[in-house]
């Protein structure tokens, strides 16, 4: 697969309000040439960032995290090393060894949790999203918005029997309004990166907007208590928040190739607009999960 056919830049994850088409991005997600995954949280004006080791059920110890005014990206390398990096800046390095990505058969590798998204910067209005944006459309802003990224591969290493209709490796599962996929075979790995959105309404709302990104080794049944994770979170949050996927939330390789009729496709601009109008008028729940093909 040529470089021109791969994702040339990170794509934005977020939420759009159906009535106005106002789009709030909570993070950018990118795939490196060797199949590593990185996440850059949205910039929140007036807040710094903390990063470091995260242990399940424990608040990070002061000595184990670093605070910086700069906004780095959190990178889960193919080697399994999770660390923060920032091009052109010599920030203090911290890292944790997670399972190597080629060894992940079916497991969650990232959690992205945001609060008070209506206070996040608006990146586009009137439904004018750019090609590749991935978002949920809601009739009102959710109190909390969680995205998870999981890897699903064949235990045998065989390729998936799916076909992307467009010229890009990102698409949507037909009939599923809450998930998207990135075909990692375009990066030399017979696996799918599966994104899942979980908007929450009527939850207790913090006093300040915040976003928490965590690279983790979560799998159905859960990790052992000794498994560490690595987090990057805004200083508006005392501690990082993690969204753990339930077993049923991570599809199996069989479900990806059969329940969706083996079709993974990118939603077109016209379909996206139609879905947004339906969310605003016909569907009181308002949940839609279109992308942009503009």
C-alpha positions in Angstrom: 0.0 0.0 0.0 1.5 3.3 -1.0 2.1 6.1 1.4 -0.4 8.3 -0.4 -3.2 5.8 0.4 -2.5 5.7 4.1 -3.8 8.3 6.6 -1.5 11.2 6.0 -2.6 13.0 9.1 -4.3 12.3 12.4 -8.1 12.3 12.3 -10.2 14.1 14.9 -12.6 12.4 17.3 -15.4 14.4 18.8 -19.1 15.3 19.0 -21.4 17.4 16.9 -24.6 19.0 18.1 -27.4 18.2 15.7 -29.3 21.4 15.7 -26.3 23.7 14.8 -23.7 21.4 13.3 -21.1 22.7 15.8 -18.3 20.2 16.1 -16.1 19.8 19.2 -13.0 17.7 18.9 -11.7 15.9 22.0 -8.6 14.3 20.5 -6.7 13.6 17.4 -5.7 9.9 16.6 -3.0 8.9 14.3 -1.3 5.7 13.0 2.4 5.5 12.5 4.0 3.8 9.5 4.7 0.6 11.5 1.2 0.4 13.0 1.8 2.2 16.3 -1.1 4.4 17.6 -0.9 7.9 19.1 -3.5 10.2 20.6 -3.2 14.0 21.0 -5.8 15.5 23.4 -7.6 18.7 22.5 -6.0 21.9 23.6 -7.8 23.4 26.6 -6.9 27.0 27.2 -5.6 27.8 30.6 -4.7 24.3 31.7 -1.4 22.4 31.8 -0.9 18.7 31.4 0.2 15.8 33.6 1.5 12.4 32.5 2.9 9.2 34.0 2.2 5.7 35.1 -1.4 4.8 36.0 -2.2 1.8 38.2 -5.8 0.5 38.2 -7.6 1.6 41.3 -4.8 3.9 42.5 -4.4 7.6 42.2 -1.0 8.5 40.5 1.7 9.3 43.0 3.2 12.8 42.8 6.7 11.3 42.2 5.4 9.2 39.3 4.0 12.0 37.1 5.3 15.0 35.4 3.5 18.4 34.8 4.2 20.5 31.8 2.7 23.6 30.1 3.2 21.9 26.7 0.7 19.5 25.2 2.4 16.2 24.1 1.0 13.2 22.4 0.7 9.8 24.0 2.2 7.1 21.8 1.6 3.4 22.1 4.5 2.1 20.1 4.4 -1.2 18.2 7.1 -2.4 20.6 4.7 -2.0 23.5 6.4 1.1 25.0 3.9 3.8 25.9 5.3 7.3 26.3 4.7 10.9 25.6 6.6 12.8 22.9 6.6 16.3 21.5 8.4 17.2 18.4 11.0 20.0 18.9 10.8 19.9 22.7 12.9 18.1 25.2 10.2 17.2 27.8 11.0 14.8 30.6 10.7 11.2 29.4 8.6 8.7 31.2 7.5 5.4 29.8 5.9 2.0 30.7 6.2 -1.3 29.0 2.8 -2.6 27.8 2.1 -5.7 25.6 3.6 -5.4 22.1 0.8 -4.4 19.7 1.4 -7.4 17.4 0.7 -9.6 20.4 -2.7 -8.0 21.1 -5.4 -10.3 19.6 -8.5 -8.8 21.1 -8.0 -6.0 23.6 -8.5 -2.3 24.4 -5.4 -0.1 24.0 -6.7 3.4 24.6 -9.2 5.2 26.7 -10.2 8.9 26.0 -12.6 10.5 28.5 -13.7 14.1 28.3 -16.0 16.3 30.4 -18.0 19.5 29.7 -17.3 19.2 26.0 -19.4 22.3 25.3 -16.5 24.3 26.7 -14.0 22.7 24.3 -12.8 24.7 21.3 -15.2 24.6 18.3 -13.2 23.3 15.3 -16.0 23.7 12.7 -19.5 25.0 12.5 -22.6 24.4 10.3 -21.6 20.8 9.8 -18.5 21.8 7.9 -16.2 18.9 9.1 -13.1 17.9 7.2 -12.5 14.6 5.5 -11.8 11.9 8.0 -13.4 13.5 11.1 -15.1 10.9 13.2 -17.8 12.0 15.6 -21.1 11.2 17.2 -24.1 13.5 16.6 -26.2 14.3 19.6 -29.2 16.5 20.2 -27.5 18.1 23.2 -24.0 18.2 24.5 -23.2 15.1 26.7 -22.0 15.6 30.2 -19.2 13.1 29.5 -17.9 11.6 26.3 -15.7 8.5 26.2 -14.0 7.0 23.3 -12.2 3.7 23.4 -9.7 2.2 20.9 -9.3 -1.6 20.7 -7.4 -4.0 18.5 -9.0 -7.0 17.0 -7.0 -9.5 15.0 -7.2 -13.1 13.8 -5.4 -15.4 16.3 -3.9 -17.1 13.2 -2.7 -13.8 11.8 -4.9 -14.2 8.7 -6.3 -11.1 7.0 -9.9 -10.0 7.6 -12.5 -10.7 5.0 -13.6 -7.1 4.7 -13.4 -4.5 2.0 -13.2 -0.7 2.3 -15.1 0.9 -0.5 -13.1 4.0 -0.5 -9.4 4.9 -1.0 -8.6 5.2 2.7 -8.2 2.7 5.6 -10.8 4.3 7.9 -14.4 3.3 7.7 -17.6 2.4 9.6 -19.4 -0.8 10.3 -22.7 -0.9 8.5 -25.6 -1.0 11.0 -23.5 0.0 14.0 -23.9 3.7 14.9 -21.3 3.6 17.7 -18.1 2.2 16.1 -15.5 2.9 13.4 -12.5 0.9 12.2 -9.1 1.5 10.9 -7.7 -1.3 8.7 -4.2 -1.9 10.0 -3.3 -4.2 7.1 -2.5 -0.9 5.4 0.3 -0.6 7.9 1.6 -4.2 7.7 -0.6 -5.7 10.4 -3.6 -8.0 9.7 -5.8 -6.4 12.4 -8.5 -3.8 12.9 -8.4 -0.8 15.2 -11.9 -0.5 16.5 -13.2 2.8 18.0 -16.3 2.9 20.2 -18.1 6.0 21.5 -20.1 6.3 24.8 -21.8 9.6 25.4 -23.2 10.0 28.9 -26.0 12.3 29.9 -27.3 13.4 33.3 -24.0 12.4 35.0 -22.5 14.5 37.7 -20.7 17.3 35.9 -17.3 18.6 37.1 -16.8 22.3 37.5 -14.1 22.5 34.8 -13.6 20.9 31.3 -11.1 18.1 31.2 -9.7 15.3 29.0 -7.9 12.2 30.0 -6.0 9.9 27.6 -4.7 6.5 28.8 -2.8 3.8 27.0 -3.6 0.5 28.6 -3.4 -3.3 28.3 -7.1 -4.1 28.9 -8.7 -7.2 27.6 -11.9 -9.2 28.1 -11.7 -10.6 31.6 -9.5 -7.7 32.6 -5.7 -7.4 33.2 -4.0 -8.6 36.3 -3.6 -6.1 39.1 0.1 -5.8 38.2 -0.6 -4.4 34.8 0.3 -0.7 34.6 -1.0 1.9 32.1 0.2 5.3 31.0 -1.8 8.4 31.2 -1.9 12.0 29.9 -4.5 14.3 31.4 -5.3 18.0 31.8 -4.6 19.6 35.2 -8.3 20.4 35.5 -8.6 16.8 36.5 -7.1 15.6 39.8 -6.5 12.2 38.4 -6.8 10.4 35.0 -10.2 8.8 34.3 -10.3 5.5 32.4 -13.2 4.0 30.4 -12.8 0.2 30.5 -14.6 -1.7 27.8 -17.0 -4.5 28.7 -16.4 -7.9 27.1 -19.4 -7.4 24.7 -18.1 -4.0 23.7 -15.1 -5.4 21.9 -16.1 -7.3 18.8 -14.6 -10.6 17.9 -12.9 -11.2 14.5 -16.0 -13.4 13.7 -18.4 -10.5 14.4 -16.4 -8.1 12.3 -16.5 -10.3 9.3 -20.0 -11.8 9.6 -22.5 -9.7 11.5 -21.7 -6.7 9.2 -21.8 -8.8 6.1 -18.1 -8.4 5.8 -18.5 -4.8 4.8 -16.7 -1.9 6.4 -17.3 1.4 4.7 -16.8 5.1 4.9 -19.9 7.3 5.3 -20.2 9.8 2.5 -20.8 13.6 3.0 -24.4 13.3 1.8 -25.2 10.4 4.1 -23.6 12.3 7.0 -25.8 15.4 6.3 -28.9 13.2 6.1 -28.1 11.5 9.4 -27.5 14.8 11.1 -30.9 16.1 9.9 -32.6 12.9 11.2 -30.9 13.3 14.5 -32.1 16.9 14.8 -35.7 16.2 13.9 -36.9 12.6 13.6 -35.0 10.8 16.3 -35.5 12.1 19.9 -32.4 10.2 21.1 -30.4 11.8 18.4 -27.5 9.4 18.4 -25.8 9.1 15.0 -22.3 8.1 14.2 -21.4 9.6 10.8 -18.0 10.5 9.4 -17.1 13.1 6.8 -16.2 12.5 3.2 -15.9 16.0 1.8 
